[in-house]
Amino acid sequence: MSFAPKTQPFSGKINAVTLGTGDKAVVIGGQNVLPFYTFDAPIENAPKIGVEISDAATAWTAPGLKEFYAGCTTMADFAKKAETMEGADFLCLNFESADPNGANRPVADCVADAKAVAEAVSLPIVIMGCKNMEKDGELFSKIAEALQGKNILVMSAKNEDYKTVGASVALAYGQKVGAETADDINLAKQLNIMLKGLSIAPEAIVMNIGTAAVGYGYEYVASTLDRVRLAALAQSDADLQMPIIAPVSTDTWGVKESTASEADEPAWGCAEERAIDMEVATAAADLTGGADAVIMRHPAAIATIKKFISELV
């Protein structure tokens, strides 16, 4: 008698959200199975990898990054090079220099960069702001308008500004909107409900439920990912069936393991290798927990995670 493995079917399904246009458009989500449980059911859309392009990228010091982006001076230059990276599915433009408490780049300059990138590349585009709510509100609206028709994802709408961001990004210009919360299933669900209350379609919402570098309170991330994904699939909770995106690079490249010099921590070994390891470990944890897309930075880390995904899907 042959062995017939028992599968675990789920009545719920993650929404499929399309980013970008044309041949290079990608779909995230769409599965009705736990992460990489291909023995239960096929995974319709493999997890996707985004490449972070910061407007402060010229200050990156990691040798591998400097070598890969040698000769690049503008965001468009960096984006065109990133598009050739093995494993790249979309590009994430991080306008961290717009922060009024930092370089305070004008919104007009950021919009010009976004337009230049959109004209130079064919991969889908995701937008990250500077985390200053007032500045980001203006920035997101202007970029959403300038890139109308490109079907971009703008991160992030939060509980405090979801009406402004949701209305200006999704309703006014037809873009996808990211719903950002901090490792709490109830807050994630509430924000999705409020965005849908603005008449934003569920298929236009992607969740950023919070991430952290492994070892930095990651147990909260892991438990939230598990609870969100099980509620969406096992309980068919339509308010938690949005796909999840995890901005890995902005967390992992800022922790001590990545930033401490070899002179300060000689026992820790090569600083760049440490940063790559942190990025790989965190991305792998996010993906196995339920993230449908991760945003990363280093070519070596991205190639590793691409192989990781390919061998498991």
Salt bridges, closest charged atoms under 4 A:
GLU44 OE1 - LYS13 NZ 3.44
GLU52 OE1 - ARG297 NE 2.89
ASP55 OD2 - ARG105 NH1 3.18
ASP89 OD1 - LYS306 NZ 3.82
ASP113 OD2 - ARG105 NH2 2.84
ASP237 OD2 - LYS189 NZ 2.92
ASP239 OD1 - LYS196 NZ 2.57
GLU265 OE2 - LYS256 NZ 3.61
GLU272 OE2 - HIS298 NE2 2.62
ASP292 OD2 - ARG229 NH2 3.06
